[in-house]
Amino acid sequence: MTFQDFTRILRTRWKIICGVFLIAVLGAVGYLLLAAPQYQATTRLFVSTTSDGTNTQTNDGGLFAQRRVLSYTQLLQGGLLAQRTIDKLGLDMTAAELQAEITAVAPTDTVLIDVTVQDSSPTRARDIANTLSDEFVVMAAALETPDLGARPNAQIVVQQRAGVPEDPVSPKKARTLGVAGVVGLLLGVLAALVRDRLDPTVRRPEMVESATGVGVVGEIPVEAGHGDGPVVAFGRDDAAVADAFRELRTNLQSLEVEPGPRVLLVASSVAGEGRTTTAVNLALALAEADHSVVVVDTDLRRPRVASCLDVPAEVGVSTVLGGGAELSAALQQTRYAGVSVLAAGEVPANPTEVLGTQRFRNLLEQLSSRFDYVVLDSPPLEVKDAAILSAAVQGVLLVVRYGHSARKQLASTVATLKRAGAPLVGAVVMVPAGKAARGGRARRLGAHQR
């Protein structure tokens, strides 16, 4: 993965990253709201031994006290002392529960013991720490006195008593939120990377070119929810999306090897990828450049061109091929200058056989002799009709939809076109308006696509 790939994933998958980050932070906030605050009180004990004042005895006594300290830390955290403290204070808990709140630590090379008690109540934490220390002094005195009335081997002194803690030691709000934010951000980036790797759809031009083997000749920005239909208002200066179709027109014309009539099939792998939208608006863009264009609806199963261009749909391709009408009678002039329509006509019982006849090829030749461009709206390439059509035209334009078209499906579609001998000239990518290459320009297109 290159740095450009990483930044692209961050840019395109930012919703996943933000979502995971927000979940982590909200989880931390919920924890902070529900978690009971814990207060910590600490006492310090000093361990001393008896000596006669000589240096040797003093040194030996110090070593003896240090060894004793290790045992004392275990006794301080034991169940017996915990139970004595509970009985003394009348606490409503078990010895095991109190043991979980007690920590005894001896600093290295010292005869000191720090006893820490952590509790949800600051006053109770103080009382437990002080009572525990007092009880341990009594316990140690009994353990270290070998005979009644004799001097104890070691003495415990409460060197520092616990006070009431003012601030809780946990949960630490700033640290908890900070850790949650960092972890959420890292998990969000990881989720975005995994989602990108598992996403089977195309989301950038390189993917389309890799899957189809042809270049991207146009990016059409689209937006769902627009009510004006798929026809672009080329006559309005504010119809910025029309520029994308003008650029598509220019790119297609640059692919023409020789001047003359062109028969172009606009196809897609499956329904819902913007095929009819592209066919109709490409025809309008060509007509804007003073070309005569006819749009032919060859999707005899689910025709849509007639409704898009607001013309009657009863007479069309199937009518002409069936001998029910002459071509001149079936052709209809639209309200757009230079654009004619040959609708699908009545839906036949066998569309594949109708489109595979020599009469259909003759029909295309007649149309190409009358118009500069013949634009065919194809059925999805998952239908056999489309493969038959693709072999009868001068060029196939494959429509791909961002985040919808699957890479494996595209590769399979291209293989089908190659087997049919179809001349695939390029791909058009239908891109959400906010993700179009010209992100600074406000383009909008209706979502009535197929």
VMD Tcl script that draws the C-alpha trace (Angstrom):
set ca {
  {0.00 0.00 0.00}
  {1.35 3.40 -1.01}
  {0.96 6.61 0.93}
  {-1.52 7.79 -1.72}
  {-3.59 4.63 -1.16}
  {-3.56 5.22 2.59}
  {-4.67 8.85 2.28}
  {-7.36 7.85 -0.21}
  {-8.74 5.30 2.25}
  {-8.76 7.90 5.02}
  {-10.55 10.31 2.74}
  {-13.15 7.89 1.40}
  {-13.72 5.86 4.58}
  {-13.76 8.76 7.02}
  {-17.29 7.87 8.17}
  {-16.10 4.47 9.42}
  {-13.15 6.06 11.23}
  {-15.32 8.73 12.84}
  {-17.96 6.17 13.75}
  {-15.53 3.85 15.53}
  {-13.84 6.83 17.22}
  {-17.21 8.12 18.44}
  {-18.24 4.69 19.73}
  {-14.99 4.39 21.69}
  {-15.32 7.86 23.21}
  {-18.99 7.35 24.07}
  {-18.10 4.02 25.65}
  {-15.50 5.76 27.78}
  {-18.01 8.45 28.77}
  {-20.53 5.77 29.72}
  {-17.89 4.02 31.82}
  {-16.99 7.26 33.57}
  {-20.66 7.95 34.32}
  {-21.36 4.47 35.65}
  {-18.09 3.69 37.43}
  {-18.07 4.45 41.16}
  {-15.19 6.79 42.12}
  {-12.47 5.21 44.23}
  {-10.61 7.09 47.00}
  {-7.24 6.12 48.37}
  {-5.91 6.57 51.92}
  {-2.36 5.65 52.98}
  {-0.62 5.09 56.30}
  {3.10 4.50 56.86}
  {4.49 2.06 59.44}
  {8.01 2.05 60.84}
  {9.59 -1.23 61.95}
  {12.27 -1.09 64.65}
  {14.20 -3.67 66.73}
  {15.65 -3.52 70.21}
  {19.40 -3.20 70.63}
  {21.94 -2.45 73.38}
  {23.29 0.57 71.53}
  {26.45 -0.98 70.08}
  {27.13 -0.61 66.38}
  {27.05 -4.36 65.77}
  {23.74 -4.82 67.52}
  {22.27 -1.79 65.71}
  {23.39 -3.10 62.32}
  {22.06 -6.58 63.03}
  {18.81 -5.10 64.25}
  {18.39 -3.14 61.01}
  {18.89 -6.25 58.89}
  {16.51 -8.15 61.14}
  {13.87 -5.39 60.71}
  {14.23 -5.45 56.91}
  {13.64 -9.18 56.86}
  {10.65 -8.75 59.14}
  {9.17 -6.13 56.80}
  {8.66 -8.74 54.07}
  {6.60 -10.89 56.40}
  {4.66 -7.92 57.74}
  {3.46 -6.91 54.25}
  {1.89 -10.34 53.88}
  {0.24 -10.17 57.30}
  {-1.14 -6.71 56.57}
  {-2.97 -8.10 53.52}
  {-4.13 -11.25 55.33}
  {-7.64 -12.32 56.16}
  {-7.17 -12.32 59.96}
  {-6.25 -8.63 60.14}
  {-9.02 -7.79 57.67}
  {-11.60 -9.51 59.86}
  {-10.34 -7.75 62.99}
  {-10.67 -4.40 61.16}
  {-14.20 -5.26 60.02}
  {-15.19 -6.17 63.57}
  {-13.64 -2.99 64.93}
  {-15.42 -0.69 62.48}
  {-18.58 -2.74 62.04}
  {-18.19 -2.84 58.27}
  {-20.79 -4.54 56.09}
  {-18.36 -6.61 53.98}
  {-16.49 -9.86 54.06}
  {-12.80 -10.28 54.88}
  {-12.10 -11.21 51.25}
  {-13.79 -8.03 50.00}
  {-11.71 -5.92 52.37}
  {-8.51 -7.74 51.41}
  {-9.13 -6.70 47.80}
  {-8.98 -3.05 48.93}
  {-5.68 -3.33 50.84}
  {-2.16 -3.04 49.44}
  {1.01 -3.15 51.55}
  {4.34 -2.22 49.96}
  {7.79 -1.96 51.50}
  {10.19 0.46 49.74}
  {13.48 -1.24 48.89}
  {16.21 -1.26 51.58}
  {13.99 0.42 54.15}
  {12.15 -0.61 57.30}
  {9.03 1.26 56.20}
  {5.70 -0.18 55.08}
  {3.14 1.85 53.12}
  {-0.39 0.56 53.67}
  {-2.90 1.76 51.07}
  {-6.65 1.31 51.22}
  {-8.87 2.04 48.21}
  {-12.60 2.44 48.80}
  {-15.62 4.14 47.26}
  {-16.00 6.30 50.40}
  {-13.19 8.72 51.30}
  {-13.94 8.65 55.05}
  {-14.23 4.87 55.12}
  {-10.93 4.56 53.25}
  {-9.29 6.71 55.94}
  {-10.91 4.81 58.82}
  {-9.96 1.42 57.40}
  {-6.35 2.47 56.79}
  {-5.92 3.86 60.33}
  {-7.77 1.03 62.09}
  {-5.90 -1.60 60.09}
  {-2.58 -0.05 61.09}
  {-3.57 0.18 64.75}
  {-4.74 -3.41 64.79}
  {-1.53 -4.54 63.12}
  {0.56 -2.80 65.78}
  {-1.28 -4.85 68.40}
  {-0.98 -8.05 66.37}
  {2.72 -7.58 65.73}
  {3.42 -6.86 69.37}
  {1.80 -10.15 70.35}
  {3.72 -12.04 67.68}
  {7.09 -10.49 68.49}
  {6.89 -10.97 72.29}
  {8.22 -14.49 73.00}
  {7.50 -14.50 76.73}
  {5.05 -12.62 78.82}
  {6.72 -9.47 80.09}
  {9.76 -9.82 77.81}
  {10.86 -7.17 75.38}
  {9.49 -7.71 71.87}
  {11.97 -8.59 69.12}
  {10.55 -5.86 66.91}
  {8.21 -2.92 67.32}
  {5.76 -1.32 64.85}
  {5.13 2.40 64.99}
  {2.48 4.22 62.94}
  {4.75 6.86 61.54}
  {2.09 8.55 59.39}
  {-1.67 8.34 59.75}
  {-4.14 8.60 56.89}
  {-6.25 11.66 56.22}
  {-9.50 11.99 54.26}
  {-8.61 11.96 50.52}
  {-10.11 14.88 48.58}
  {-9.95 13.59 45.00}
  {-10.70 10.11 43.66}
  {-7.81 8.11 42.21}
  {-10.05 6.35 39.71}
  {-11.48 6.57 37.23}
  {-9.09 9.13 35.78}
  {-11.31 11.08 33.41}
  {-8.69 12.77 31.23}
  {-6.58 9.65 30.86}
  {-9.60 7.42 30.20}
  {-10.95 9.73 27.49}
  {-7.50 10.15 25.98}
  {-6.85 6.42 25.81}
  {-10.35 5.80 24.43}
  {-9.79 8.45 21.75}
  {-6.44 7.03 20.65}
  {-7.70 3.44 20.68}
  {-10.87 4.45 18.84}
  {-8.87 6.29 16.19}
  {-6.53 3.35 15.65}
  {-9.41 0.87 15.51}
  {-11.26 3.17 13.13}
  {-8.30 3.34 10.75}
  {-7.90 -0.44 11.00}
  {-11.60 -0.95 10.26}
  {-11.34 1.40 7.27}
  {-8.35 -0.51 5.90}
  {-10.10 -3.86 6.35}
  {-13.32 -2.53 4.82}
  {-11.43 -1.21 1.82}
  {-9.66 -4.53 1.28}
  {-12.91 -6.50 1.60}
  {-14.94 -4.14 -0.59}
  {-15.60 -5.95 -3.90}
  {-16.83 -2.83 -5.71}
  {-14.90 -0.30 -7.78}
  {-14.12 2.98 -6.07}
  {-11.45 4.59 -8.20}
  {-10.57 4.83 -11.91}
  {-7.57 2.50 -11.61}
  {-9.86 -0.30 -10.47}
  {-12.13 0.22 -13.47}
  {-9.20 0.25 -15.89}
  {-7.73 -2.86 -14.29}
  {-11.03 -4.76 -14.42}
  {-12.07 -3.70 -17.92}
  {-8.76 -3.26 -19.71}
  {-9.90 0.08 -21.18}
  {-9.53 3.66 -20.06}
  {-12.10 5.77 -18.23}
  {-13.46 8.26 -20.77}
  {-15.78 10.06 -18.39}
  {-16.76 10.59 -14.75}
  {-20.39 11.60 -14.27}
  {-21.28 13.04 -10.85}
  {-24.67 11.87 -9.61}
  {-26.79 12.49 -6.55}
  {-29.68 10.43 -5.24}
  {-33.01 11.99 -4.44}
  {-33.14 14.64 -7.18}
  {-36.57 14.94 -8.79}
  {-35.77 16.31 -12.27}
  {-35.11 12.91 -13.83}
  {-31.99 11.80 -15.68}
  {-32.13 14.44 -18.44}
  {-29.61 17.25 -18.00}
  {-30.57 20.86 -18.84}
  {-27.76 21.56 -21.32}
  {-29.20 24.97 -22.15}
  {-28.76 26.35 -18.62}
  {-25.50 27.89 -17.54}
  {-25.89 26.47 -14.04}
  {-26.21 22.86 -15.27}
  {-22.66 22.06 -14.23}
  {-23.17 18.33 -14.66}
  {-23.61 18.91 -18.39}
  {-19.88 19.64 -18.53}
  {-19.18 16.03 -17.59}
  {-21.20 14.81 -20.57}
  {-19.53 17.38 -22.82}
  {-16.18 16.03 -21.72}
  {-17.43 12.49 -22.38}
  {-18.49 13.60 -25.86}
  {-15.07 15.08 -26.53}
  {-13.26 11.98 -25.31}
  {-15.42 9.69 -27.42}
  {-14.91 11.78 -30.51}
  {-11.16 11.64 -29.97}
  {-11.41 7.84 -30.12}
  {-12.91 7.90 -33.59}
  {-10.41 6.58 -36.10}
  {-12.27 7.98 -39.11}
  {-15.19 10.41 -39.57}
  {-18.63 9.12 -40.42}
  {-21.66 7.54 -38.75}
  {-21.10 5.98 -35.39}
  {-23.24 3.26 -33.81}
  {-22.57 3.19 -30.08}
  {-23.97 0.76 -27.51}
  {-24.22 2.07 -23.95}
  {-24.16 -1.00 -21.68}
  {-23.68 -2.02 -18.05}
  {-23.09 -5.26 -16.19}
  {-26.34 -5.14 -14.23}
  {-29.34 -2.87 -13.80}
  {-29.11 0.23 -11.63}
  {-25.72 1.51 -12.80}
  {-26.80 4.57 -14.84}
  {-26.93 3.10 -18.32}
  {-30.08 4.91 -19.57}
  {-28.96 8.16 -17.96}
  {-25.68 8.00 -19.83}
  {-27.25 7.06 -23.18}
  {-29.84 9.87 -23.11}
  {-27.55 12.63 -21.92}
  {-24.70 11.60 -24.21}
  {-27.15 11.98 -27.10}
  {-28.06 15.47 -25.86}
  {-24.38 16.40 -25.60}
  {-23.75 15.21 -29.17}
  {-26.78 17.13 -30.44}
  {-25.51 20.25 -28.69}
  {-22.42 20.00 -30.92}
  {-24.70 20.13 -34.03}
  {-24.78 16.36 -34.62}
  {-27.94 14.53 -35.56}
  {-28.52 11.75 -33.03}
  {-31.04 8.98 -32.59}
  {-31.47 7.15 -29.29}
  {-32.59 3.56 -29.78}
  {-34.10 1.65 -26.87}
  {-32.90 -1.91 -27.37}
  {-33.85 -3.02 -23.88}
  {-36.96 -4.85 -25.05}
  {-37.55 -6.30 -21.58}
  {-37.59 -3.13 -19.45}
  {-37.63 -0.11 -21.80}
  {-37.11 3.34 -20.29}
  {-35.89 5.70 -23.02}
  {-39.36 6.78 -24.15}
  {-40.40 7.83 -20.65}
  {-37.11 9.69 -20.12}
  {-37.53 11.72 -23.31}
  {-41.31 12.04 -22.92}
  {-42.40 10.36 -26.16}
  {-44.97 7.60 -26.84}
  {-43.60 4.10 -26.30}
  {-46.09 1.95 -28.23}
  {-44.30 1.97 -31.60}
  {-40.60 1.22 -31.86}
  {-37.94 -1.40 -32.52}
  {-40.14 -4.45 -32.05}
  {-42.85 -2.87 -34.24}
  {-40.47 -2.15 -37.12}
  {-38.78 -5.56 -36.94}
  {-42.16 -7.26 -36.79}
  {-43.36 -5.44 -39.90}
  {-46.01 -3.44 -38.08}
  {-44.58 -0.03 -39.07}
  {-42.03 1.58 -41.34}
  {-38.88 3.03 -39.77}
  {-39.81 6.57 -40.80}
  {-43.16 6.20 -39.02}
  {-41.60 4.74 -35.86}
  {-38.96 7.46 -35.49}
  {-40.03 10.29 -33.16}
  {-38.59 13.76 -32.82}
  {-38.05 14.83 -29.20}
  {-38.39 18.31 -27.78}
  {-34.59 18.51 -27.88}
  {-33.22 19.81 -31.17}
  {-31.28 17.23 -33.14}
  {-32.37 14.26 -30.98}
  {-34.73 11.59 -32.31}
  {-35.95 8.44 -30.58}
  {-36.73 4.93 -31.71}
  {-38.58 3.49 -28.71}
  {-38.62 -0.19 -27.81}
  {-42.23 -0.72 -28.83}
  {-44.33 -3.54 -27.51}
  {-42.38 -6.04 -25.41}
  {-41.95 -9.18 -27.57}
  {-42.12 -12.72 -26.29}
  {-38.60 -13.50 -27.51}
  {-36.38 -10.38 -27.34}
  {-33.17 -12.36 -27.94}
  {-34.40 -13.78 -31.24}
  {-35.73 -10.39 -32.37}
  {-32.41 -8.62 -31.80}
  {-30.35 -11.42 -33.30}
  {-31.91 -11.23 -36.76}
  {-30.44 -9.76 -39.93}
  {-33.39 -7.39 -40.02}
  {-32.09 -5.73 -36.88}
  {-28.65 -5.25 -38.45}
  {-30.31 -3.76 -41.49}
  {-32.23 -1.44 -39.19}
  {-28.98 -0.18 -37.68}
  {-27.55 0.43 -41.16}
  {-30.62 2.48 -42.09}
  {-30.31 4.54 -38.93}
  {-26.59 5.14 -39.41}
  {-27.28 6.43 -42.91}
  {-29.76 8.99 -41.55}
  {-28.00 10.17 -38.40}
  {-24.48 11.16 -37.42}
  {-24.69 9.07 -34.25}
  {-26.83 6.11 -33.27}
  {-26.86 5.60 -29.48}
  {-28.31 2.30 -28.29}
  {-29.53 1.86 -24.72}
  {-28.65 -1.76 -24.01}
  {-30.18 -4.26 -21.62}
  {-27.86 -5.32 -18.80}
  {-24.99 -7.48 -20.00}
  {-26.14 -10.22 -17.67}
  {-28.92 -10.71 -20.24}
  {-28.01 -12.54 -23.45}
  {-29.59 -9.80 -25.59}
  {-26.76 -7.42 -24.74}
  {-24.00 -9.72 -26.03}
  {-25.85 -10.06 -29.35}
  {-26.21 -6.28 -29.61}
  {-22.56 -5.64 -28.75}
  {-21.38 -7.56 -31.81}
  {-23.52 -5.43 -34.14}
  {-22.21 -1.97 -33.21}
  {-19.08 0.08 -33.86}
  {-18.33 0.67 -30.21}
  {-19.44 -0.32 -26.70}
  {-19.39 2.15 -23.84}
  {-19.43 0.37 -20.47}
  {-21.14 2.21 -17.59}
  {-19.75 1.51 -14.13}
  {-21.19 2.81 -10.88}
  {-18.97 3.80 -7.98}
  {-19.50 1.56 -4.96}
  {-22.02 -0.59 -6.84}
  {-20.27 -2.39 -9.69}
  {-18.28 -5.41 -8.53}
  {-14.76 -5.92 -9.88}
  {-15.23 -9.63 -10.55}
  {-18.51 -8.93 -12.28}
  {-16.86 -6.31 -14.49}
  {-14.11 -8.74 -15.44}
  {-16.75 -11.34 -16.33}
  {-18.64 -8.76 -18.39}
  {-15.54 -7.81 -20.35}
  {-14.82 -11.47 -21.02}
  {-18.36 -11.85 -22.39}
  {-17.86 -8.84 -24.68}
  {-14.58 -10.21 -25.95}
  {-16.12 -13.57 -26.75}
  {-18.81 -11.76 -28.73}
  {-16.19 -9.76 -30.61}
  {-17.54 -6.47 -29.28}
  {-15.39 -3.33 -29.69}
  {-15.15 -1.98 -26.11}
  {-14.02 1.65 -26.47}
  {-14.08 2.90 -22.88}
  {-15.78 3.09 -19.48}
  {-17.92 5.76 -17.86}
  {-17.93 5.93 -14.06}
  {-21.02 7.23 -12.28}
  {-19.55 8.90 -9.19}
  {-21.40 10.42 -6.19}
  {-21.34 14.20 -6.54}
  {-19.20 14.68 -3.47}
  {-16.57 12.22 -4.69}
  {-16.22 13.42 -8.28}
  {-12.73 14.27 -9.47}
  {-13.74 17.91 -9.76}
  {-14.84 18.09 -6.18}
  {-14.77 21.90 -6.18}
  {-17.60 22.18 -8.70}
  {-21.19 21.75 -7.52}
  {-22.59 19.11 -9.85}
  {-25.91 17.43 -9.36}
  {-27.73 14.75 -11.32}
  {-31.02 13.02 -10.60}
  {-30.97 9.46 -9.37}
  {-33.49 7.92 -11.79}
  {-30.92 5.50 -13.13}
  {-31.10 1.86 -14.09}
}
mol new
graphics top color blue
foreach p $ca { graphics top sphere $p radius 0.5 }
foreach p [lrange $ca 0 end-1] q [lrange $ca 1 end] { graphics top cylinder $p $q radius 0.2 }
display resetview
